[in-house]
Amino acid sequence: VPERERNDLKRRKLLLEVTLKSYWIRKGSAFSTAVARQETELTPEMIATGSWRQLSFKPYNFAALGLPPAAGHLHPLLKVRSELRQIFLEMG
């Protein structure tokens, strides 16, 4: 379509330009149909037999936060005191 006609059709909103992108996907050198499960722990048996040399291990995440530390509990007398305080506050 000539440039002049194209601009005229776009101005009248009778033409919509669409850009298409395409990608070529090819098999790489590390392509495999099987998913290899990476080991997460090194066991004494692996060290004794030397099998750890042929295994692939999952990389360690040093940025992980881990589990939060377990918090303590209130003393039973403090629980009673807070319950009594709440009762008296509700009574006025």
ZAVEXZA-828642 format. One record per atom (N, C-alpha, C): atom name; x, y, z. Coordinates in pm, whole numbers, plus 50000, padded with zeros to 5 digits. Layout:
residues N
<r at="CA" east="X" north="Y" up="Z"/>
...
***
This chain:
residues 92
<r at="N" east="50087" north="49883" up="50000"/>
<r at="CA" east="50000" north="50000" up="50000"/>
<r at="C" east="50091" north="50124" up="50000"/>
<r at="N" east="50067" north="50216" up="49911"/>
<r at="CA" east="50148" north="50338" up="49910"/>
<r at="C" east="50136" north="50416" up="50040"/>
<r at="N" east="50237" north="50496" up="50070"/>
<r at="CA" east="50245" north="50570" up="50196"/>
<r at="C" east="50126" north="50665" up="50213"/>
<r at="N" east="50087" north="50732" up="50107"/>
<r at="CA" east="49977" north="50830" up="50117"/>
<r at="C" east="49845" north="50761" up="50151"/>
<r at="N" east="49816" north="50650" up="50083"/>
<r at="CA" east="49692" north="50576" up="50111"/>
<r at="C" east="49694" north="50518" up="50251"/>
<r at="N" east="49809" north="50469" up="50290"/>
<r at="CA" east="49821" north="50410" up="50424"/>
<r at="C" east="49794" north="50515" up="50532"/>
<r at="N" east="49850" north="50635" up="50518"/>
<r at="CA" east="49826" north="50742" up="50615"/>
<r at="C" east="49679" north="50783" up="50616"/>
<r at="N" east="49617" north="50786" up="50498"/>
<r at="CA" east="49475" north="50822" up="50489"/>
<r at="C" east="49388" north="50717" up="50559"/>
<r at="N" east="49418" north="50589" up="50538"/>
<r at="CA" east="49340" north="50483" up="50602"/>
<r at="C" east="49362" north="50481" up="50753"/>
<r at="N" east="49484" north="50510" up="50797"/>
<r at="CA" east="49510" north="50515" up="50940"/>
<r at="C" east="49436" north="50630" up="51006"/>
<r at="N" east="49430" north="50745" up="50939"/>
<r at="CA" east="49359" north="50861" up="50993"/>
<r at="C" east="49210" north="50833" up="51006"/>
<r at="N" east="49154" north="50756" up="50912"/>
<r at="CA" east="49012" north="50721" up="50916"/>
<r at="C" east="48986" north="50597" up="51002"/>
<r at="N" east="49093" north="50546" up="51061"/>
<r at="CA" east="49087" north="50428" up="51150"/>
<r at="C" east="49032" north="50305" up="51078"/>
<r at="N" east="49072" north="50292" up="50953"/>
<r at="CA" east="49035" north="50175" up="50875"/>
<r at="C" east="49153" north="50080" up="50859"/>
<r at="N" east="49267" north="50120" up="50909"/>
<r at="CA" east="49388" north="50040" up="50897"/>
<r at="C" east="49455" north="50032" up="51033"/>
<r at="N" east="49497" north="49914" up="51067"/>
<r at="CA" east="49568" north="49892" up="51193"/>
<r at="C" east="49699" north="49822" up="51160"/>
<r at="N" east="49811" north="49886" up="51197"/>
<r at="CA" east="49941" north="49826" up="51172"/>
<r at="C" east="49978" north="49736" up="51289"/>
<r at="N" east="50022" north="49616" up="51256"/>
<r at="CA" east="50062" north="49518" up="51356"/>
<r at="C" east="50204" north="49473" up="51324"/>
<r at="N" east="50288" north="49471" up="51427"/>
<r at="CA" east="50425" north="49424" up="51410"/>
<r at="C" east="50434" north="49282" up="51462"/>
<r at="N" east="50481" north="49193" up="51379"/>
<r at="CA" east="50495" north="49053" up="51417"/>
<r at="C" east="50641" north="49023" up="51443"/>
<r at="N" east="50668" north="48952" up="51551"/>
<r at="CA" east="50803" north="48909" up="51583"/>
<r at="C" east="50806" north="48757" up="51580"/>
<r at="N" east="50912" north="48704" up="51526"/>
<r at="CA" east="50924" north="48559" up="51523"/>
<r at="C" east="51061" north="48521" up="51577"/>
<r at="N" east="51069" north="48401" up="51633"/>
<r at="CA" east="51192" north="48350" up="51691"/>
<r at="C" east="51218" north="48211" up="51637"/>
<r at="N" east="51344" north="48178" up="51619"/>
<r at="CA" east="51384" north="48045" up="51580"/>
<r at="C" east="51435" north="47974" up="51704"/>
<r at="N" east="51380" north="47858" up="51731"/>
<r at="CA" east="51422" north="47781" up="51847"/>
<r at="C" east="51487" north="47653" up="51797"/>
<r at="N" east="51609" north="47631" up="51842"/>
<r at="CA" east="51682" north="47511" up="51802"/>
<r at="C" east="51734" north="47440" up="51926"/>
<r at="N" east="51762" north="47313" up="51909"/>
<r at="CA" east="51816" north="47235" up="52019"/>
<r at="C" east="51961" north="47277" up="52044"/>
<r at="N" east="51992" north="47303" up="52172"/>
<r at="CA" east="52127" north="47341" up="52208"/>
<r at="C" east="52212" north="47220" up="52241"/>
<r at="N" east="52334" north="47245" up="52281"/>
<r at="CA" east="52427" north="47135" up="52311"/>
<r at="C" east="52386" north="47061" up="52438"/>
<r at="N" east="52315" north="47127" up="52529"/>
<r at="CA" east="52275" north="47064" up="52655"/>
<r at="C" east="52130" north="47014" up="52650"/>
<r at="N" east="52072" north="47000" up="52529"/>
<r at="CA" east="51934" north="46955" up="52516"/>
<r at="C" east="51918" north="46811" up="52562"/>
<r at="N" east="51811" north="46788" up="52639"/>
<r at="CA" east="51781" north="46652" up="52685"/>
<r at="C" east="51631" north="46643" up="52710"/>
<r at="N" east="51573" north="46529" up="52681"/>
<r at="CA" east="51431" north="46510" up="52706"/>
<r at="C" east="51404" north="46466" up="52849"/>
<r at="N" east="51508" north="46417" up="52916"/>
<r at="CA" east="51493" north="46374" up="53056"/>
<r at="C" east="51537" north="46486" up="53149"/>
<r at="N" east="51464" north="46503" up="53257"/>
<r at="CA" east="51499" north="46604" up="53356"/>
<r at="C" east="51583" north="46537" up="53463"/>
<r at="N" east="51705" north="46584" up="53480"/>
<r at="CA" east="51795" north="46526" up="53581"/>
<r at="C" east="51769" north="46593" up="53715"/>
<r at="N" east="51746" north="46512" up="53817"/>
<r at="CA" east="51720" north="46565" up="53950"/>
<r at="C" east="51853" north="46590" up="54019"/>
<r at="N" east="51872" north="46711" up="54066"/>
<r at="CA" east="51997" north="46746" up="54132"/>
<r at="C" east="51991" north="46703" up="54279"/>
<r at="N" east="52103" north="46659" up="54330"/>
<r at="CA" east="52111" north="46619" up="54470"/>
<r at="C" east="52116" north="46742" up="54558"/>
<r at="N" east="52058" north="46730" up="54678"/>
<r at="CA" east="52057" north="46842" up="54771"/>
<r at="C" east="52142" north="46815" up="54895"/>
<r at="N" east="52171" north="46689" up="54923"/>
<r at="CA" east="52247" north="46656" up="55042"/>
<r at="C" east="52363" north="46562" up="55007"/>
<r at="N" east="52472" north="46583" up="55076"/>
<r at="CA" east="52588" north="46496" up="55063"/>
<r at="C" east="52588" north="46400" up="55182"/>
<r at="N" east="52574" north="46271" up="55154"/>
<r at="CA" east="52563" north="46172" up="55259"/>
<r at="C" east="52697" north="46101" up="55282"/>
<r at="N" east="52715" north="46041" up="55400"/>
<r at="CA" east="52839" north="45966" up="55426"/>
<r at="C" east="52860" north="45851" up="55327"/>
<r at="N" east="52750" north="45791" up="55279"/>
<r at="CA" east="52763" north="45682" up="55182"/>
<r at="C" east="52821" north="45732" up="55050"/>
<r at="N" east="52780" north="45853" up="55008"/>
<r at="CA" east="52833" north="45911" up="54885"/>
<r at="C" east="52983" north="45935" up="54898"/>
<r at="N" east="53025" north="45982" up="55014"/>
<r at="CA" east="53167" north="46009" up="55036"/>
<r at="C" east="53246" north="45879" up="55037"/>
<r at="N" east="53191" north="45777" up="55104"/>
<r at="CA" east="53262" north="45649" up="55117"/>
<r at="C" east="53278" north="45580" up="54981"/>
<r at="N" east="53174" north="45585" up="54897"/>
<r at="CA" east="53181" north="45517" up="54767"/>
<r at="C" east="53242" north="45605" up="54659"/>
<r at="N" east="53249" north="45736" up="54682"/>
<r at="CA" east="53301" north="45828" up="54581"/>
<r at="C" east="53201" north="45860" up="54472"/>
<r at="N" east="53075" north="45826" up="54492"/>
<r at="CA" east="52973" north="45851" up="54389"/>
<r at="C" east="52938" north="45999" up="54378"/>
<r at="N" east="52979" north="46079" up="54476"/>
<r at="CA" east="52946" north="46221" up="54472"/>
<r at="C" east="53017" north="46293" up="54357"/>
<r at="N" east="53123" north="46235" up="54305"/>
<r at="CA" east="53198" north="46299" up="54196"/>
<r at="C" east="53118" north="46302" up="54066"/>
<r at="N" east="53031" north="46203" up="54045"/>
<r at="CA" east="52954" north="46197" up="53920"/>
<r at="C" east="52819" north="46267" up="53933"/>
<r at="N" east="52778" north="46307" up="54052"/>
<r at="CA" east="52647" north="46367" up="54072"/>
<r at="C" east="52653" north="46519" up="54054"/>
<r at="N" east="52539" north="46576" up="54016"/>
<r at="CA" east="52529" north="46723" up="54011"/>
<r at="C" east="52448" north="46767" up="54133"/>
<r at="N" east="52500" north="46866" up="54202"/>
<r at="CA" east="52436" north="46914" up="54324"/>
<r at="C" east="52369" north="47048" up="54299"/>
<r at="N" east="52259" north="47068" up="54368"/>
<r at="CA" east="52186" north="47193" up="54360"/>
<r at="C" east="52270" north="47302" up="54428"/>
<r at="N" east="52283" north="47419" up="54366"/>
<r at="CA" east="52365" north="47524" up="54428"/>
<r at="C" east="52300" north="47573" up="54558"/>
<r at="N" east="52385" north="47608" up="54653"/>
<r at="CA" east="52338" north="47654" up="54783"/>
<r at="C" east="52298" north="47800" up="54774"/>
<r at="N" east="52182" north="47834" up="54830"/>
<r at="CA" east="52132" north="47971" up="54827"/>
<r at="C" east="52171" north="48041" up="54957"/>
<r at="N" east="52275" north="48123" up="54951"/>
<r at="CA" east="52321" north="48194" up="55070"/>
<r at="C" east="52232" north="48313" up="55105"/>
<r at="N" east="52144" north="48355" up="55015"/>
<r at="CA" east="52057" north="48469" up="55040"/>
<r at="C" east="51924" north="48428" up="55103"/>
<r at="N" east="51902" north="48299" up="55122"/>
<r at="CA" east="51776" north="48252" up="55180"/>
<r at="C" east="51767" north="48295" up="55326"/>
<r at="N" east="51647" north="48332" up="55368"/>
<r at="CA" east="51628" north="48380" up="55505"/>
<r at="C" east="51614" north="48268" up="55606"/>
<r at="N" east="51563" north="48154" up="55565"/>
<r at="CA" east="51546" north="48044" up="55658"/>
<r at="C" east="51420" north="48060" up="55741"/>
<r at="N" east="51402" north="47970" up="55838"/>
<r at="CA" east="51285" north="47974" up="55924"/>
<r at="C" east="51302" north="48079" up="56033"/>
<r at="N" east="51195" north="48151" up="56066"/>
<r at="CA" east="51208" north="48247" up="56177"/>
<r at="C" east="51222" north="48172" up="56309"/>
<r at="N" east="51295" north="48228" up="56404"/>
<r at="CA" east="51312" north="48159" up="56532"/>
<r at="C" east="51179" north="48149" up="56606"/>
<r at="N" east="51162" north="48038" up="56676"/>
<r at="CA" east="51038" north="48019" up="56751"/>
<r at="C" east="51032" north="48118" up="56867"/>
<r at="N" east="50919" north="48185" up="56881"/>
<r at="CA" east="50902" north="48284" up="56988"/>
<r at="C" east="50855" north="48213" up="57114"/>
<r at="N" east="50878" north="48275" up="57227"/>
<r at="CA" east="50835" north="48219" up="57355"/>
<r at="C" east="50687" north="48241" up="57379"/>
<r at="N" east="50642" north="48198" up="57496"/>
<r at="CA" east="50501" north="48212" up="57533"/>
<r at="C" east="50489" north="48301" up="57656"/>
<r at="N" east="50370" north="48356" up="57673"/>
<r at="CA" east="50345" north="48437" up="57792"/>
<r at="C" east="50334" north="48348" up="57916"/>
<r at="N" east="50377" north="48403" up="58028"/>
<r at="CA" east="50364" north="48334" up="58156"/>
<r at="C" east="50215" north="48323" up="58189"/>
<r at="N" east="50171" north="48214" up="58249"/>
<r at="CA" east="50027" north="48198" up="58280"/>
<r at="C" east="49970" north="48312" up="58363"/>
<r at="N" east="50046" north="48366" up="58457"/>
<r at="CA" east="49995" north="48478" up="58537"/>
<r at="C" east="49978" north="48604" up="58452"/>
<r at="N" east="50064" north="48623" up="58355"/>
<r at="CA" east="50049" north="48738" up="58266"/>
<r at="C" east="49925" north="48723" up="58178"/>
<r at="N" east="49894" north="48598" up="58140"/>
<r at="CA" east="49772" north="48574" up="58063"/>
<r at="C" east="49649" north="48609" up="58145"/>
<r at="N" east="49647" north="48566" up="58272"/>
<r at="CA" east="49534" north="48595" up="58360"/>
<r at="C" east="49521" north="48745" up="58378"/>
<r at="N" east="49635" north="48813" up="58400"/>
<r at="CA" east="49631" north="48958" up="58420"/>
<r at="C" east="49576" north="49030" up="58298"/>
<r at="N" east="49615" north="48987" up="58178"/>
<r at="CA" east="49565" north="49053" up="58058"/>
<r at="C" east="49417" north="49024" up="58037"/>
<r at="N" east="49372" north="48903" up="58073"/>
<r at="CA" east="49229" north="48872" up="58063"/>
<r at="C" east="49149" north="48958" up="58160"/>
<r at="N" east="49196" north="48971" up="58285"/>
<r at="CA" east="49126" north="49055" up="58384"/>
<r at="C" east="49125" north="49200" up="58340"/>
<r at="N" east="49234" north="49247" up="58284"/>
<r at="CA" east="49240" north="49385" up="58237"/>
<r at="C" east="49137" north="49407" up="58126"/>
<r at="N" east="49127" north="49309" up="58034"/>
<r at="CA" east="49029" north="49321" up="57926"/>
<r at="C" east="48886" north="49322" up="57981"/>
<r at="N" east="48859" north="49239" up="58083"/>
<r at="CA" east="48725" north="49234" up="58144"/>
<r at="C" east="48692" north="49370" up="58206"/>
<r at="N" east="48787" north="49427" up="58280"/>
<r at="CA" east="48762" north="49556" up="58347"/>
<r at="C" east="48749" north="49668" up="58245"/>
<r at="N" east="48824" north="49661" up="58135"/>
<r at="CA" east="48809" north="49763" up="58032"/>
<r at="C" east="48672" north="49756" up="57966"/>
<r at="N" east="48619" north="49635" up="57947"/>
<r at="CA" east="48486" north="49620" up="57889"/>
<r at="C" east="48378" north="49668" up="57984"/>
<r at="N" east="48403" north="49654" up="58116"/>
<r at="CA" east="48306" north="49701" up="58214"/>
<r at="C" east="48308" north="49852" up="58230"/>
<r at="N" east="48417" north="49914" up="58189"/>
<r at="CA" east="48425" north="50059" up="58198"/>
<r at="C" east="48505" north="50098" up="58318"/>
***
